[in-house]
């Protein structure tokens, strides 16, 4: 039976590897941008319901058709997603494929093999499935819903990237923003945007969705200012308030970030959450007694550092900030061996951090932010990022882990600081400014504070018993 003119035209497009006729204008915009760029990584950050998964399949098929003996890999967050989204899209698209170029699908192997020798491999990244993407070479790697791949950096840097070294292959990431900007997808977006290999598309760029549908989606999402609408449909990087560790920080950040002159008398504090696999995060602060304000003046962020390096850097930072004044307290969360090394070998006076009643400690931090009882110096960029982007894991049993932000260790350090600082202690001398040890006899117990009742008792007249 002879092919119709339309069928002949489609067959010719398949032979040329041009499947743009299958895409709406919004998808084709991204496709053209991809072909115009040459960067190793091409990143697409776009709205839900845009058709990015379908586009991912089209890009993979076009490459397989145009370049013989190509190895193409599509990674999805889960194996279930492969079965429910990727495979149905591939099956529907291939209904148009003429027999001369149509691939054979080996479902149990998760691949499609083309007559020209090209192969498309598809697998999830959960439950160890990411290892199925390993191979000797890869010409195109696509990571679908990259913002929801738990170990995106590992998949991209350790599995995909080495396979492109000898092929000049490319890696494409497509996703809606993850539930926290701390996810590595946000970092890849920023890097790609800086190099011109980035596309951002919102629900308003999707031509197949009309105004009525957009309004309906918006209302169902909670309105234009809701986290869901901004993240899922405007493709903005915002923290999910239901998982944020300190959800108040985004609202009060401008109010609690700034500088203030130190009072003449103050007590300083050093608080640290030490890690090796995770970050070592140290904050340096003092209590502003007249303002009842905890002022965090600086931070120290280290990776995979031993106790000697940590001790040296803490001492250096304290010296720079406070001169010879010893901190009132150094509170540290670390295992006993590290604490012992810091104390006995490196001569740091330490107080082990309390780790009980975690929720109460976090609530105290949240209240300090809300009530503006904490001030963070602008140079503390890492601490601000941890407070801004920090989220709980899905089970809410601990903080989420992120490649760039570690275990949000800055949040823990801030909690330890507020929990242990002696906020009620008056650092100002009890006697007047014109009275000193050089002009008056002052008992040692009355110098630099002490119990008020005890000092008063010292000067109370004594009456003889009759």
Secondary structure, 3 states (H helix, E strand, C coil): CCCCHHHHHHHHHHHHCCCHHHCCHHHHHHHHHHHHCCCCEEEEEECCCCCHHHHHHHHHHHHHHHCCCCEEEEEECCHHHHHHHHHHHHHHHHHHCCCCCCCEEECCCCEEECCCCCEEEEEECCCCHHHHHCCCCCCEEEEECHHHCCCHHHHHHHHHHHHHCCCCCEEEEEECCCCCCCCHHHHHHHHHHHCCCEEEECHHHCCCCCHHHHHHHHHHHCCCCCHHHHHHHCCCCCCCCCCECCCCHHHHHHHHECCCCCCCCCEEEEEEECCCCCCEEEEEEEEECCCCEEEEEEEEEECCCCHHHHHHHHHHHHHHHHCCCCCCEEEEECCHHHHHHHHHHCCCCCEECCCCCHHHHHHHHHHHHHCCCEEECCCCHHHHHHHHHCEECCCCCCECCECCCECCHHHHHHHHHHHHCCCCCCCCCCCCCCCCCCCCCCCHHHCCCCCHHHHHHHCCCCCCCC
